[in-house]
Amino acid sequence: MEKLIFKKVIKDITLLFFLLCLTLGLIVWTLQAVNYLDFVTQDGHGLKTYFFYILYNFPKIIHRLIPFVFFISLFLVLTNYEAKNELVIFWTHGVSKMQFANIIIILSIILLVIQILIGSYISPVSQLKSRTFLKDSNIDYFSSLIKEGKFINAVKGLTIFIDKKDQDGNFKNIYIDDSSKENTKITYANNGKILDINNKKIFKLFNGKVINKKKNKINVFEFDQIDFNLSDYTTKTILTPKLQETSTKNLIVCFFSKFNFEKKNEKINCQASIKAEISQELFKRIYKPIYIPILALICSFLILLPKNNSGYKLQSSLTFLFGFLLLIISETALRYSTVSTLSTGIYLITPFILFIIIYLILFKKSKNV
């Protein structure tokens, strides 16, 4: 009978967890997707690039939501059990409150391992893929960005101004300032049009002049027609992988390169100036999930008192409050975990102390009620 009860508990918590995780994840993902529309409206990337970029960022969202969703799932399931008098049925069938709490703790440890897996491997890999996909993409919608009387600088080192644009996509009075290389090149043209030739964006310019300025030398020449290859230019979107997109293995190698920390490794620039950031990123991926079992312990206080007890509402409110505060503390503590050696030590030992204290309090109270 106990096995059936525990299977039901695990099933109910797991189903609600996945449902809430998917629902909240999609909501956050949609909100972020709206913010990333700049890739199309300002940076000129196509909708395919935009879609895959935001798709690869979904695991990162799930990783951040897991502790909060697990806490809410536990809270809702346990309060629902009490409301339907199901907890009383569990106790009458010989299940002790600490047995019940231990099952929840075991479930939280399994989730802890899953979050570490997502944070240390799946999320960095997916974010790196999104960055790589963005880097390898071309500026598909560049021509749609060009508007009358507006300076366009979606491309690094390139500024374009168009006086007029007709319905057929023809431009008049064109100004192009190219400072992407050592020399500065300014191009004026009376007419022009952007064409796709051999999968390249070519700006065909007619009747104008080019001014080349290199150091103190200036060269000017006129032209009847010239092709300006836009595919040679890169987007202003940041393409260099960030720490969040670097593999955990490379971060660990970089972190333990204590005696030669300035040396560049092939995947990341191991500079001493970012040692704190690397430590914090590793804590976020590998150590921060340790707060999940503590959340499970806090929620276990909901099983101590029946709903007809005068202190039940207060205990439910305090359980939710302490759980929410723990989520805030876990986020805040991470930010200050690398300020000094002392703060790192406190950050590492605090979860174990909290777990032991809360478990002992729960054990003592379970014997007295």
N, C-alpha and C positions, 0 to 999 in steps of 0.2 A: 504493500500500500504506500509505503514511504517513497518508493521509486516512482510510482504514478504521480504522487503529489509533486515531487521535485521536477519531474518531466513537465508537468503542467506549468509550474512556476517559471521554469527556464523558457518554455515555449511562449508563454504570455509576454514575458519581458523582452525576449528576442524579437518577436513579431512587432511589438509596439516600437522597439528601438529601430528596427529597419524601416518601418513606416515613417516614423518621425524624421529619421536621418535622411531618407530620400526626399520627403516633403520639404523640410527646411533647407536641405542641400540645393534643391531645385530653385527655391525662392531666392537664396543668396546668390546662386549661380546666375539666375536671371537678372538680378540687380547689378552684378558685376558685368554681365554681358552688355548691359546698357552703357556702362562706363567705358567699355572697350570699343564702342562704336566709333571712337576717334580714329581707329585704325583705317576705317573706311572713309569717314567724313573729312579727316584732316591729313592722314598719312598716305592715303591713296591705295591701300591694300584692298584686294578683292574680297567678296563675301565668303569664298571658300577658305581663304587664309584666316579670316575673322572667325568663322565657325570652328575650325580645327584648333585655333589658338585658345578659345574659351572652353572647348571641350576637354583639352588636355589639362586645364586648370581645375577640373571638378574634383579629382582626388585630394587636392590641397584643401578645398572647402570641407570635404567630409572629415579629413584629419582634424581640422580645427573644431568641428561640431561634435565629435564623438563624446567628450566628457560631459558637455552640457546635455546632449540628447540622452545619454545613459542615465544621468541623474533625474531628468524629467520622467523618463520611462519608468524607472524604479519607483519614483514618488507616486506616479499615477496608478501603477499596478497595485502597489501595496495599499494605498488609500481606497482603491476600488475593491480589493479583497476584504478590507475591514467593513466597507459600506454594505457589502453583500453577505457579511458574516462568514466568509470562507476561511478566514484565519482561525476561527473557533473550531471549524471542522478539522483543520490541520492539527490543532493541539489535541483534540479528542481522539485522533487516530495515532497518537503516540509520538508525533513530531515535536521535538523540543524547539524552543525559540532560538537557541544557539545553533542547532543543526540547520535551521532555516537560514539564519544569518550566514553560516559558513558556506551554504550553497550559493548564496548571493555573492559572497567574497570570491569563491572559485570562479563564478561566471565573470566577475569583474577582472580577475587575473587573466582569463582567456581574452577578454576584450583589450586588456593592457598590451598583451602580446600582439594582437591584431593592429592596434594603433601604432605600436613601435614599427611593425612591418610596413604599414602605410607611410608613416613619417620618415623612416630611414631609407626606404627603397622606392615604393610605388610613386609617392608624391614628387620626390626630386627627379625621377626618371621622366614622369609625365610633363613636369614643368620644363625640363630640358628639351623634350621633344617639341613642346609648344614654341620655345625660343628658336630651336633649329628650324622648325617649319616656317616661322616668321622670317628668319634670316635668309632662307632659300627661296622665299617667294619674291615675285616682282611687284612693281607698283601698278596693279591692274587698272585702277580707277584714276590714274593721274590726270587724264584729260578732263574728267568730270570735276576735278578740283579747281581747274582754272576758270576764273570768273572775271567779268569786266571790272576794271578799276580796282583790282585787289592784288596785293603782293602775295605770291605763293612761295613758301619756303618749306614744303613738306619733305624735300630732298636735302640731305646734308650738303652744305657748301653751294647750294644753287637757289637763286631767287629769280622768279619769273613774274613779269607784270604784263598784262594784256589790256589794251585800251578798249577794244571791242571784240565781240564774239557773235557770229550769226548762228542761225538754226542748223546750218549744215556743218558746223564745227570748224569753220574758218576763222582765223584770228587776224586782227589788224593792229598795227603799231605795237610791235612786240619788243620788250626789253628783257634781256637775260644777263644776269650777273653770276658768273661762275668763278668761285673762289675755293673750289675743292682741292686744287693743287697748289704748287708753289707760286705759279704765276696767276694773275687775275685776268680773266677774259670777259669783256663786256660785248654783247652782241645786240645790234639793233636790226629790226627787219620791218618792212612795210606790211608783209603778209606771211601767213604760215598755217600749217595744219599738222596735227599729230596723227601718225599712221602706224599700223602694226605690220612690220616687215620682218619675216623670218623669226617670229616670236620676240621681236624687239620693238620697243617704243622709239620711233623716229620722229623728231620734230623737223619737218621740212620748212625751211625759211626761204623767203624770196625778197630780192631787192633790199639789201641792207649793207651794213658794215660791221667789222669785228675789230675791237681794240684790245690788243694784248699788252699787258703790263707785267714785266719781269724785272724786279729790283728797280733800277732807275731808267730802264729802256722801255719805250712805248712803240709798238708797231701797229699800223692801221691798214686794213685792206677792205675793199668793197667786193660784194658778190651779187650775182644774179640769183643763184640758188645754192643752198648749203644744207647738209643733213646734220642735225644735232641729235646724237644718240643718248636718249634719256636712260637707257638700260645700264649705262656705265656708272650711274649714280645710285647711292644707297639711301634708304629711308632714314629719317631722323629718329625713328623708333629705336630704343636701346636694344642692341642685339647681343651684347656681352653677357654670358651667363652670370647670374647672381649667386650668392651663397646658398639660397634656398634651392637652386637648381643644380648644385654641385653634389656629386655622389657622397654618401656617408663615408665610404672607404677613403676617398681622397681628402675629406675633411679630417678624418682621424690621422692619416699619414701626415697631413700638414700640421695638426695639433701637436703630435709627438716629435716633430722635427725641432726640438728645443735648442739643440746646439748649433743648428744651421738654419735658423728660421727665416733668414732673408733669401734663401735659395729658392728659385722658381721651380716648381714641379710642373709637369706637362699639362695638368688639368686646372690648377689654381695658383694664383700668385701668393705664395706663403710669406707674406710680410708680417713682421712683428706688430705692425700697427693694427692689423685686423685679427689678432689672436683672440681678443675678447669676443669679437663677433662670431668667430668660429666656435669658441667654447659655448656661447649662448645658443648657437644653431644646433650643436650636438646635444645640449641639454634638452632643447625643445623636442628633438626627434626621439631621443633614447630615454631620457630621465623624467621628463614632465608627465608622461602617462602613469607614473607611479601614484599620482593623486586619485586615479580611478578607483582602486580598492578602498581608499579613505572615503570617497563619496558613497560607496556601497555600505560601508560601516555606518555612516551618518543616516542613510535612509533606513537602515535596520532598526533604528529607534522607533519607527512607526509601528512595529509589531509588538511593542512592549505593553501598551495600554489599549483596552477595548474602547470602542466609540462611545459607550455609555459612561465611561469614566469622565469625571469633571475636568481632568487635566489633559484629555486627548486633543482638544483643539489647540491648546497652548503648545503641546508637544509637537503637533503637526506643523504649526507655524514656525516654531524654533528649528525644526528639522529642515524645513525649506530655506529658512534664513541662513543657517549655518552652512548648508550645502552651497547656496549661492555665494556666500562669502568665501568659501573655500575655492570656488572657481575663480573668483576675482584675485584671491591671494596667489593662486598658482600662476596666473598671468603676470601679476605685478612682481612677484618674487623672481621670476625668470629674467625680467629686465635688469634687476640689480644683482643677479647671481654672479656676475663677473667683474663687479666694481673693485673687489679686493679679494685676497686669499681668505680672509675671515668671512666675507659674505658668501663666497663659494662653499666654504665648509658648512655654514649655517643652512644654506640652500639644500645641500646634499643630505644633511642629517635630520632636518625638520620633518619631512614626511614620515620617516621611520618612528620618530618620537610621537607624532600625532596618531599614527596607526596603533601603536602599543597602548597609548593612553585611552583612546576612544574604544578600543577593543576591550580593555579591562573594565571600563565604565559600563559598556554594554553587557559584558558577562556578569558583572555584579548586579546590575538592575534586573537582568533576566531571571536571576535567582530570587529576587525580592518581590516580583509581581506574579 
